[in-house]
Amino acid sequence: MSSLPRTSSERLPGPGERVVVGVADYAVSMDARAFLVTHALGSCLAIVAHDPVARVGAMLHVMLPDSSIDVAKAAANPSMFVDTGVPHLFREAYKLGALKERMVVKVMGGACVHTGTDMFEIGKRNVIAVRRILWKNNVMIRAQDVGGCVSRTVTLDVGTGTVQLRTAGADTYL
């Protein structure tokens, strides 16, 4: 079993490299020197999971709450939707030795990115969907930074489980 990050594209970066998780993508790593990062979250969500014992880190960047709008797309890329991406992310983390009971989960994003009215409320619906699926599977969200009208960049330090959140040039840690 490789200690290098696994991503949906199966690209295996070098040890300690920053792995960029794009829209509708994920990465899982047991390399304690790796950093998983996703940029410019608007209505999308970053779901981060970390097993501090196995030192497995995982990050998912989902776009939409429910795969029923396009089952074929969900089958081809489960990372696009909350309801298919979250279970997929956890299964991939389990393959590297993570256990659900130990996973520390943090959620960021879900902003309202349109000025005026957001008729579809994708950000809000994404947050509701991730809370629902995690709750149904007895997984609690340890920390979150969701909603509002701001863009977020999220970085997970796989070795420590620390999540750095950058919003409008200011850094906070979850």
Steps between C-alpha positions, in 0.01 A plus 500: 500500500644835396543780750461757225175693449229346286277726296210443269737546208739241656790747473753415770702807598836485672534475879415818684350666195196727517216314332243730342148363519299648215126540462323162509820329612648339809834398646592250771846468650692326775814705431550702819692761297218562251267797487161473328367835378195627317454856379218748450211318665178684433178302517708180480608319816830366620450197721816413691547178698804402703580189701759611758607144585546368146607849390278484195369824355225542244346796320200522270388803294133448409283718279142387545290336772308224323608261226144422394519790253753306291558138599739441210726787607492375858604152387785643292613745771352451847704799627262738326215442747475495880289183516745296291827681576496475880458119511764465227746717697452294816544169312827627351622609846410157642719338234799683654418390856263772625213403728167683508502515881826698497429732207499871580277671243499869411284676241562832326329694221134512406502875440241702315704618205241703315419858584131553554289187518648153466201324352648150517679542836761239402735589788227465759374176345855359494538570873166335579590197287840443665355540849225250415729230355753529782227494766337192343837325517574602860783734404514833680641818349778615733538848349345700220516832324202518265265751344550869460611660177874435505740287301712255698826314447550190717824316576529173696833404658477120475759445775325707765140525380515879526272681258602848387217715369579811298221750451556850360872473571457403866599157630320305770555144617231243565 
